[in-house]
């Protein structure tokens, strides 16, 4: 009786696995059979040297950029000769780089592409005096301190941390700069401090 029960359970398990396999893989196998004439494409190869030799390697996830209130192409604007510091300023204590104001954009777009809807939306922001609600692409975790001023003074180039922006239609998190291991690697490669307090501030606890 025990053998019969076990045999029945085994047969049920096999049948269930077959049904699951048919459900998940059946459509793919059918599609593959219908597309026999198309050669299979090999997965893209990872350039290991980029991760090994670069202080700030590419982001392996390569996520898409966030949807911005106004579409902006760094590729187009940098090709026209604009420089990073024309749109991004480093005021105050230098921790953050500012994002461009509508007035900054309108200094050019008063006479350029004025008939396009995004520029008309930009003009509306400028007229109202409201800030453009740009979405920051790189967001640091709480407790992490990062000073753009310190890195600019050390002559770190923008593309070191932000990737080849001149090639981006949409700005996205192209590098792994927000990973702690990457920060440590870059600091070690450039003989920069690597103590905890370099990047982290701890609250003063009273016991």
N, C-alpha and C positions, 0 to 999 in steps of 0.2 A: 504493500500500500504506500509505504514511504517513497519507494522508487517511482511509483505512478504519480504521486503528488509532485515530486521534484521534477519529473519529466514534463508534467503539465506546466509547471511554473517556468521551466526553461523554454518550452515551446512558446508560451505566452510572451516571455521577455524577448525572444528572437523575433516573433511576429511584430511586437511593438516597435523594436528597433528598425525593422524593415519599413514599417509605416512611417515612422519619423523621418527616416532617410529619404523615402520617396517624397514626403511633404516638403522637406527642406532642399533636397538636391535634385529632385525630379525636374522642376522647371529649368534649372541651370543646365542639366544634362541635355534637355530638349533643345535649349537655345544654342548650346555648344554644337549639337548635331546639325542644327540648321545653319550654323555659321562655319562649317568646315573649311570653306574657301578662304576664310580670313586667318592669317597667321597669328599665333598666340604672341602677345606682347610680354616681354620680360619685365619684371618690376624694376623701377629705377634704382640704380646703384648708389649707395651712399658713399660720398667722397670722404673717406676716413681721415685723410690728411687735413681737411678743413677743420675737423674736430680736434685733431692732435696738435696742429701747428698754430692755429689762431687763438689769440688770447680770449676772444669772445666768439665762440662758434655759432653757426646758424641754429635756429630753433628747429629741432627735428620734426615737431608737430606742424610747423609752418601754417598757423591758423589764419583764416581770412580776417581782414581788418573790420573794425566795427563800422556800422552805418553812421555816417556823419550827417549833421543837419544840412550841410552844403557839400556837394561832391567836390573833392580837390585832388588834383593830380600833381604830385611832386615831380614826376617825370616831365610833364609839360612845362611847369614853371621853372625848374632848374635848367631845362634846355634853353629857356629864354634868357638865362643869365642871372636869375635871382639867387641870392646867397641865403644861407640859413638864418643869419642874424638880421636879415631884413624883415623877417616875419616873427622870429623867436627872440625875445629879449631875456636878459638874466638879471632882474632887478633885486633890490633888497639884500638879503643874506646870501643870495645866489643858489638857494636850494633847488628851485624850480625854474624851468624855462617857460615863459609865457606862451600862450597860443595867440594867433593873430586876431586883432580886433577887426570889426567891420570897417572902421575908419581906415585902418592900414590897408585892407584889401581894396577899398574904394578909391584910394589914392591912385590906383591904376585903372580900376574898373569904372570910373566915371566916364571913360571914353572907350572902353574895350568890352566887347560882347554884351552891351547893355540890353540887347533884345532877348537874351537867353534867360529862361525862368530862374536858374540858380543865382544869376547875378541880380535879377530883380528882387529875389528873396534877400540877397545880401544887402542891397540898397535899402530894403525895408528895415533890416536890423540897424543899419547905420542911421537911418532917419529917426528911429524910435529911441536910439541910445542904449538899447538892450544888448548885453553881451551875446555873442554866438555860443550856443551850448555845445562846443566841441567835446567829443568823447576822447579822453586820454587813452592812448594805445598801451603804454607801459605803465602798470600800476604796481607800486611797491606794497609789501605787506606792512602792517603796523609794527612799529618797533625798529624798522630799518631806516637809517638815515643815508641820504644820498645827496651830495652837493654837486650840481653842475659846475659851479664856479671853481671848485677844487680841481675838477677834471679838465676844465677849459684852461686853467692856469698851467696845468701839467701838459698842455698841448695834445690832449687826447682828441682825436678827430671825431666828428659827429657820427660818421659811418662805422666807426669802430663798435659803437654800442647799438646803433640803430640800423645797421646794414646798408646796402647800396640803395639809399633812398632815391637817387637819381633814376633808378629803373622802375620805381613803384608808381603804378596808377592809383593804387589804394595803399595807404600806409597801414602796415600790420606789424605784429610782433615777430619780426624776422629773425631776431637773435635770442640767445638764451641768457640775456643780461640779467634777468630777474632771479636766476638760480644762484644760490649762495656759493656753490662749488665753482661757478664761472667767475664770480667776483674774486674769490680767493686765488684762482689760477691766474687771472689777469694781474692782480696785485703782486703775486710772486714773480711773474715774468717781467714786471716793471719795477721790481724792488720797492714796492709801496707797502705801507703798514698792513699787517694782517691780524692785529689784535682784535678782540671782540668789540672794544669800545670804538674802533675805527668806523664801524657801520651800525652798531647797536647802542641805543641809550636805554638804560635800565631805570625803572622808577625807584625812588628812595623809600624803602619799606621801614616802618617803625614797629619794632617788636615790643 
